[in-house]
């Protein structure tokens, strides 16, 4: 099979860099609060609201929350101490990027049928590179947390 690999243009590369600078510390923050031991439900809800999530439903300690930031949909199901499912799906220019993490581990991939695999694959590769190593809290993330505005 002879497929050509599409090169990223400068705007695509800049968007990917901003996305990864945002995603890595943001996902770490979500997982950190979702994995906390002995965290009262009210503190958990306060923590995710501080990350600009909306609590969509709550029933007997089970919380479903969601957010849309920077061309990513975030969905979080929390069922108690250290029991959660986090799903992230890219949309618009990041369509094809899909990430899922639970208290048991993570799964990340790019959707090769999205027609956007050159971008989703690059986000996936950079995300994995920086997520698994000690990471810096980036200025991109700090700006998002303090202002709560999308920038991509």
C-alpha positions in Angstrom: 0.0 0.0 0.0 1.4 3.3 -1.0 0.1 6.1 1.2 1.5 9.5 1.5 2.0 11.0 4.9 0.6 14.5 5.1 2.9 17.1 6.6 1.5 19.5 9.2 1.5 23.1 8.3 2.6 25.8 10.8 -1.0 26.5 12.0 -1.7 22.8 12.6 1.5 22.4 14.5 0.8 25.4 16.6 -2.7 24.2 17.4 -1.3 20.7 18.3 1.3 22.2 20.6 -1.3 24.4 22.3 -3.6 21.4 22.6 -0.9 19.2 24.2 0.2 22.1 26.5 -3.4 22.2 27.7 -4.3 18.5 27.7 -1.4 17.1 29.7 -1.8 19.1 32.9 -5.6 19.3 32.6 -5.9 15.5 32.4 -3.4 15.1 35.3 -5.6 17.5 37.3 -8.8 15.6 36.5 -7.2 12.2 37.3 -5.6 13.6 40.5 -8.9 14.7 41.9 -10.7 11.6 40.7 -8.1 9.3 42.4 -8.0 11.1 45.7 -8.5 8.9 48.7 -11.1 9.9 51.4 -12.3 12.9 49.4 -15.8 14.0 50.4 -18.3 14.2 47.5 -18.7 18.0 48.0 -14.9 18.5 47.7 -14.8 16.4 44.6 -17.6 18.4 43.0 -15.9 21.6 44.0 -12.7 20.4 42.5 -14.2 19.5 39.1 -16.1 22.7 39.0 -12.8 24.5 39.5 -11.7 22.7 36.3 -14.8 24.1 34.5 -16.8 20.8 34.5 -20.5 20.8 34.8 -22.1 18.2 37.0 -24.8 16.7 34.7 -26.2 14.2 37.2 -25.7 12.9 40.6 -27.3 9.8 42.3 -26.1 8.1 45.5 -22.5 9.1 45.1 -22.4 8.5 41.4 -21.5 11.7 39.5 -21.5 12.3 35.8 -19.8 15.5 34.7 -18.8 17.0 31.3 -17.0 19.9 29.8 -16.1 21.2 26.3 -12.8 23.1 26.0 -10.4 23.8 23.2 -12.0 21.4 20.7 -12.2 18.5 23.1 -15.3 16.9 24.8 -14.6 15.7 28.3 -16.9 13.2 30.0 -16.3 12.0 33.6 -18.1 9.3 35.5 -17.1 9.2 39.1 -18.5 6.4 41.3 -16.5 6.9 44.5 -13.0 6.9 45.8 -10.6 6.0 43.1 -13.3 4.7 40.8 -13.7 6.8 37.6 -13.9 6.8 33.8 -12.6 9.8 31.9 -13.2 10.0 28.2 -11.9 12.8 25.9 -12.9 13.1 22.3 -11.5 15.7 19.9 -13.9 17.6 17.6 -13.5 20.1 14.8 -9.8 20.3 13.9 -9.0 17.6 16.5 -11.5 15.0 15.4 -10.2 11.5 15.6 -8.3 11.9 18.9 -9.9 9.7 21.5 -8.6 9.1 25.0 -10.0 7.1 27.9 -8.6 6.6 31.4 -10.0 4.7 34.3 -8.6 3.9 37.7 -7.3 0.8 36.1 -5.3 2.4 33.2 -5.5 4.3 30.0 -6.4 3.8 26.3 -5.5 6.3 23.6 -5.9 6.2 19.9 -6.4 8.1 16.8 -9.3 7.3 14.5 -7.8 6.4 11.1 -11.2 6.8 9.4 -11.6 10.4 10.5 -9.8 12.0 7.6 -7.8 13.9 10.1 -5.3 11.2 11.2 -2.3 13.3 10.5 -3.4 15.7 13.3 -5.0 13.2 15.7 -1.9 10.9 15.4 0.4 13.8 16.2 -1.7 14.8 19.3 -1.7 11.2 20.4 2.1 10.9 20.1 2.9 14.1 21.8 0.3 13.5 24.6 1.8 10.1 25.4 5.4 11.5 25.3 4.6 14.2 27.9 1.9 12.5 29.9 4.0 9.6 31.0 6.9 11.8 32.1 7.2 14.5 34.7 5.4 17.4 33.2 5.5 21.1 33.6 2.4 23.1 34.3 2.4 25.2 31.2 1.5 28.8 30.7 -1.2 27.7 28.4 -2.8 25.6 31.2 -2.3 28.4 33.8 -4.1 30.9 31.5 -7.0 28.5 31.0 -7.4 27.8 34.7 -7.3 31.5 35.7 -9.5 32.8 32.8 -11.6 29.7 31.9 -11.6 30.7 28.3 -11.0 28.5 25.2 -8.1 29.6 23.1 -7.9 27.0 20.3 
